[in-house]
Amino acid sequence: MKEEFTRRKSEANGIPPAFQHLHARAADAEAVARALREDNGRLRERVAVYAQVIHELRTELDRRTDNSTQPSPVRSFPTSIT
């Protein structure tokens, strides 16, 4: 009875019974691919945020450790008194 129903339903939809499972698997694969694309988009956004934070931290570290552009806080004393 179930086989007969499935056969008639597939004939009405234009899908031969032998290919019915392939159609269902293709639909499942498309749903999985769509979910993976959404996950990939969210991951790309997170990576972009982390990359920006790392860039800002690196820039700040370079600014704080670069002694050539900042004046020395220690005053130099004269080397000879005349």
C-alpha positions as CSV (number, residue, x, y, z in Angstrom):
1,M,0.0,0.0,0.0
2,K,2.8,2.5,0.9
3,E,4.7,1.6,-2.2
4,E,1.6,2.2,-4.3
5,F,1.0,5.6,-2.7
6,T,4.7,6.5,-3.2
7,R,4.6,5.4,-6.9
8,R,1.4,7.3,-7.6
9,K,2.6,10.4,-5.8
10,S,6.0,10.4,-7.7
11,E,4.2,9.8,-11.0
12,A,2.0,12.8,-10.3
13,N,5.0,14.9,-9.5
14,G,6.8,13.7,-12.6
15,I,9.6,12.0,-10.6
16,P,10.2,8.3,-11.3
17,P,10.2,6.2,-8.1
18,A,13.9,5.2,-8.7
19,F,15.0,8.9,-8.5
20,Q,12.8,10.0,-5.6
21,H,15.5,9.4,-3.0
22,L,18.0,11.3,-5.2
23,H,15.7,14.3,-5.3
24,A,15.3,14.2,-1.5
25,R,19.1,13.9,-1.1
26,A,19.7,16.8,-3.4
27,A,17.3,19.0,-1.5
28,D,19.1,18.0,1.8
29,A,22.4,18.8,0.2
30,E,21.2,22.2,-0.9
31,A,20.0,23.0,2.6
32,V,23.3,22.0,4.1
33,A,25.2,24.1,1.6
34,R,23.0,27.1,2.4
35,A,23.7,26.6,6.1
36,L,27.4,26.3,5.4
37,R,27.4,29.5,3.4
38,E,25.7,31.4,6.2
39,D,28.2,30.0,8.7
40,N,31.0,31.0,6.4
41,G,29.6,34.5,6.2
42,R,29.4,34.8,10.0
43,L,33.0,33.4,10.4
44,R,34.3,35.9,7.8
45,E,32.7,38.8,9.8
46,R,34.4,37.5,13.0
47,V,37.7,37.2,11.4
48,A,37.5,40.7,10.0
49,V,36.7,42.0,13.5
50,Y,39.6,40.1,15.1
51,A,42.0,41.2,12.3
52,Q,41.0,44.8,13.0
53,V,41.6,44.4,16.7
54,I,45.0,42.8,16.1
55,H,45.9,45.6,13.7
56,E,45.0,48.2,16.3
57,L,46.9,46.5,19.1
58,R,50.0,46.1,16.9
59,T,49.8,49.7,15.9
60,E,49.5,50.8,19.5
61,L,52.4,48.5,20.5
62,D,54.6,49.9,17.8
63,R,53.7,53.4,18.8
64,R,54.6,52.7,22.4
65,T,57.9,51.0,21.7
66,D,59.2,53.3,18.9
67,N,61.7,55.5,20.7
68,S,62.9,57.4,17.6
69,T,59.8,59.6,17.4
70,Q,59.3,60.3,21.0
71,P,61.5,62.7,22.9
72,S,63.4,61.2,25.8
73,P,62.0,62.0,29.2
74,V,65.5,62.3,30.6
75,R,67.1,65.6,30.0
76,S,70.7,65.6,28.9
77,F,73.2,67.4,31.1
78,P,76.1,69.4,29.7
79,T,79.2,67.4,29.3
80,S,81.6,70.2,30.0
81,I,81.4,73.1,32.4
82,T,83.4,76.2,31.2
